[in-house]
Amino acid sequence: MKFHITLSHTPESCPGTHGGTPSESMDWPALANDAGVQLLSAVACQPVHTVFFVVEATDYQQLYDMLKPAGGFAKADISPVRDLLNP
């Protein structure tokens, strides 16, 4: 099943401003692979501290495992989606 994920955080909670790795700079392909998630698209809008993903996963636990490293500073909105170009 495909999902759209919007991962966002506030400027105040941005790990990049506190010496950590910003979510935009995390190794998302490796995190997805380790969780068994197929990462189809990953783009960021750094000025608004938001990352967007389209992924394919078989269950919610895989999504949780992929996003867990960002859980302390970011909020994830997850929606199941359908591909309109390649049904």
N, C-alpha and C positions, 0 to 999 in steps of 0.2 A: 504494500500500500504506500502511496506517496503522501508526503506531508510538506506543508510550508511552515517554516519556523521563523519567527521574528524574535531575535535575541537583543535586548536593549538594557542599558543601564544609564544612570544619571552621570553627569560630569563629576559630581562629588564622589560617586562610588566607583569611578573609573580606576581600574588597577594600574593603568598606565601613568596616572598622575601620582601614584603612591609607590612607584618603583617596581610594580609588577608587570605582567604581560597583558596588554590590552586584548580584549576578546577578538579584535580585528587581526591581531598578530598571532593568535594561538594556532597550533598545527591542526586545523580542522580535518584535513584529509586523514591524518593519523588517528585522531580521536574517533572519527566516523568508522574507519577501518577496524580499529580495536573493538568497537561496539557492534560490528556486523551491520553497519548502516552504509547504504550506497549514497554517496554525496553527489548529487546531480548538478547543483549550482550553489555557489557561496559568493555573496557580494556584500560590501560594507559601505555605509555612509558614515564616515568617521566624525564629521561635524555634529551629527545628532546621536552618536554613540550607539549605532544600531547595525546589526548584521542580519542578513536574510539568507535563508537556506531553502533549497528544495531537496528532499531526501527520499529514499525508499527504504522502508523497514517492515519487518513482519510483525513486530509488537512494540508496545509502548516502552517496555524495559530497555530496549535498544536505544530509543531516543533519550531516555533518562541517563543511560550510561554515557552517551556521547556528550550531553550537555552538562553533566555533573561538575566538571572542572570550573564552569562559569557560574555555578549555583550560588556561590557566596556573594556575588556582586551584580548579577544580571537577572532579568525576568524573561521568561520564554513564553511566547504565545504560539501554540501549535494548532494547525488546522489540517485535517485531511483534505487532499485535493485530487483532482482528476486532470490528466493531461489532455488538453483539447487539440493539440497538434498531432499527437501520436496515440490515439485511443486504443 
